[in-house]
Amino acid sequence: MQKRPKHRTYTKYILLIFLLVSVAIYGYFMKRTPILWGYHEFYFTPKKYTNILHQLSDERKALTSGDENISQVFIRQFRSLLPFWYGTRYSFYGQTETPGEGKIACGYFVTTVLEDLGLKIKRNKLAQLPSEEMIKSLVEKESIRRFSRYTITDFLVGVQESGTGLYLVGLDTHTGFLLYQNNEMRFIHASGRFPFAVVNERAKDSIILGKSNYRVVGKLSDDKKVLQNWLSNQ
């Protein structure tokens, strides 16, 4: 009986190990970006994004400040925009207004999403402010909390004490959104770390969020100033 050459056996094992490592790496980073770069060419296209913005605007026109579920609608509309932005490339100087095209910086990601959501803001000026100043200009002081040298665990517990909802978070040199729903905190931001794109990751796993010494959060979804702004821009 003829024996199989050893080099073929080794090649088989090497390919198998390579495949397993690739799957592990893919699974790890998919926790941070649900869909790979390039998916904008298929479903979450710029044209569809424009249509969604029109739909959200029409929905806002039917709302009043007295509606009981206004905060939930605000969060739902925010979430409807996010899939279009996932995978958009990061750049420190990026200013794109079209998800999936060009590049975007963390501050511009925040202000562009808020503007597209319906807030009347000065997108460029706001994006260039330090993150704490950005937050202070958007929400009332009662909606702001500051955390200095907290562990990531203690910080997240502190945010959770303010209840479920959508938050804007400012870090030492970064900014993004915190979304707390269904007992889970997500950090949505234009990441200057791998994969250098807009990502949605578990807050407790975020390296950027965890390494920051100073964190300031402003709760957007319950803030009267934010919601009045949102409703008035119709």
C-alpha positions in Angstrom: 0.0 0.0 0.0 1.4 3.3 -1.1 1.9 5.9 1.7 0.7 9.5 1.3 3.7 11.9 1.0 4.3 13.7 4.3 4.5 17.1 2.7 0.9 16.7 1.6 -0.2 15.9 5.1 1.7 19.0 6.5 0.1 21.2 3.8 -3.3 20.0 4.8 -2.8 20.8 8.4 -1.3 24.2 7.7 -4.3 25.1 5.5 -6.7 23.9 8.2 -4.9 26.0 10.9 -4.9 29.0 8.6 -8.6 28.6 8.0 -9.4 28.3 11.8 -7.3 31.4 12.6 -9.0 33.4 9.8 -12.4 32.4 11.2 -11.4 33.4 14.7 -10.1 36.8 13.6 -13.2 37.4 11.5 -15.5 36.5 14.4 -13.5 38.8 16.8 -13.7 41.9 14.6 -17.3 41.3 13.5 -18.3 42.1 17.1 -17.1 45.6 16.2 -18.4 46.0 12.7 -21.4 44.0 11.8 -20.9 44.2 8.0 -17.7 44.4 6.0 -16.6 47.3 4.0 -18.3 47.5 0.6 -21.7 46.4 1.6 -23.0 49.9 0.7 -22.9 48.9 -2.9 -25.8 46.5 -2.4 -28.5 47.5 0.1 -27.4 50.4 2.3 -26.8 52.7 -0.6 -26.5 56.5 -0.6 -29.7 56.7 -2.6 -31.6 54.6 -0.1 -30.1 56.7 2.7 -31.6 59.8 1.2 -35.0 58.1 1.0 -34.8 57.2 4.6 -34.0 60.8 5.6 -37.2 61.9 3.8 -39.2 59.2 5.6 -37.9 60.2 9.0 -38.6 63.9 8.3 -42.2 63.1 7.4 -42.6 61.1 10.6 -41.2 64.0 12.6 -43.7 66.3 11.2 -46.5 64.3 12.7 -45.0 64.5 16.2 -45.6 67.0 18.9 -43.7 67.7 22.1 -46.6 66.2 24.1 -46.3 62.7 22.6 -45.5 60.2 25.3 -43.2 58.0 23.1 -41.2 60.9 21.6 -38.0 59.7 23.2 -38.5 56.2 21.8 -39.1 57.6 18.3 -35.9 59.6 18.6 -33.9 56.5 19.4 -35.6 54.4 16.7 -34.9 57.0 14.1 -31.3 57.2 15.2 -30.9 53.4 15.0 -32.4 53.4 11.5 -29.5 55.5 10.2 -26.7 53.5 11.8 -26.5 50.6 9.3 -25.8 53.0 6.5 -22.7 54.3 8.3 -21.1 51.0 9.5 -17.9 50.4 7.6 -17.5 54.0 6.4 -13.7 54.6 6.5 -12.1 56.7 9.2 -9.8 59.6 8.7 -8.7 62.2 11.2 -9.6 64.9 8.7 -12.6 63.1 7.2 -15.7 65.1 6.6 -17.9 63.0 4.3 -21.6 63.6 4.5 -22.4 60.4 2.6 -22.2 57.1 4.4 -20.1 54.5 2.6 -18.3 57.2 0.5 -15.2 59.1 1.4 -13.9 59.1 5.0 -15.0 60.6 8.3 -13.6 61.7 11.6 -15.1 60.9 15.0 -16.5 64.4 15.6 -17.9 64.7 12.1 -19.5 61.3 12.4 -21.4 62.5 15.5 -22.5 65.8 14.1 -23.4 64.4 10.7 -25.7 61.8 12.2 -27.3 64.3 14.5 -27.9 66.7 11.6 -29.3 63.9 9.4 -31.5 62.9 12.3 -33.1 66.3 12.2 -31.3 68.5 14.7 -30.6 72.1 13.7 -26.8 72.4 14.4 -23.7 73.9 12.8 -22.2 70.6 11.7 -18.7 71.8 10.9 -18.2 74.1 13.9 -19.6 71.6 16.3 -17.4 68.8 15.0 -14.2 70.8 15.6 -15.0 71.5 19.2 -13.5 69.5 22.1 -16.0 66.7 22.8 -17.0 68.2 26.2 -17.8 71.5 24.6 -19.8 69.8 21.9 -21.9 68.0 24.6 -22.4 71.2 26.6 -23.7 73.0 23.5 -26.2 70.3 22.7 -27.8 69.3 26.0 -28.8 71.0 29.2 -26.3 70.8 32.1 -28.7 68.5 34.1 -28.2 65.9 31.4 -24.4 65.9 31.7 -22.3 63.6 33.9 -18.5 63.5 34.2 -16.3 60.6 35.2 -12.6 61.0 35.9 -10.3 58.0 36.2 -13.1 55.5 36.6 -12.6 51.9 35.5 -14.6 51.0 32.5 -16.8 48.8 34.6 -17.6 51.6 37.1 -18.1 54.1 34.3 -20.7 51.9 32.6 -22.5 51.3 35.9 -22.6 55.1 36.4 -24.1 55.6 32.9 -26.6 52.9 33.5 -27.8 54.7 36.6 -29.1 57.4 34.3 -31.4 54.9 32.6 -31.8 53.5 29.1 -31.4 55.8 26.2 -29.0 57.4 23.8 -25.9 59.3 25.1 -23.2 61.3 23.5 -19.8 60.5 25.1 -16.6 62.5 25.1 -13.3 61.0 25.8 -9.7 62.3 26.2 -9.3 62.5 22.4 -12.4 60.9 21.0 -16.2 61.1 20.8 -19.1 58.8 19.8 -22.5 57.5 20.9 -23.5 55.2 23.7 -26.7 53.4 23.3 -28.1 51.6 26.3 -31.0 49.3 25.6 -32.0 45.7 26.5 -29.4 45.6 29.4 -26.6 46.2 26.9 -24.4 49.2 26.3 -23.1 49.8 22.8 -20.4 52.2 21.7 -21.0 53.5 18.2 -18.1 55.7 16.7 -15.7 56.3 13.9 -12.8 54.3 15.2 -9.2 55.5 14.8 -8.1 51.9 15.7 -8.6 48.8 13.6 -10.7 48.4 11.5 -10.4 52.2 11.1 -14.1 52.6 10.3 -17.5 53.4 11.8 -18.3 50.5 14.2 -20.8 49.4 16.7 -19.2 47.5 19.5 -19.9 46.3 23.0 -18.9 49.2 25.3 -17.2 47.0 27.8 -15.0 45.6 25.1 -14.0 48.9 23.5 -10.2 49.6 23.8 -10.7 53.3 23.1 -13.5 53.7 25.7 -11.6 51.6 28.3 -8.3 53.5 28.0 -9.7 57.0 28.4 -9.0 58.6 31.7 -11.7 61.2 31.4 -15.2 60.6 30.1 -18.2 63.0 29.9 -21.6 61.9 28.8 -24.7 63.9 27.8 -28.0 62.1 27.6 -29.6 63.0 24.3 -32.8 61.0 24.2 -34.4 62.6 27.3 -33.0 66.1 27.1 -35.7 68.8 26.5 -33.3 71.0 24.6 -32.4 68.2 22.2 -35.9 67.1 21.6 -37.2 70.6 21.1 -34.5 71.2 18.6 -35.3 67.9 16.9 -39.0 68.7 16.6 -38.6 72.3 15.5 -36.4 71.5 12.5 -39.3 70.4 10.2 
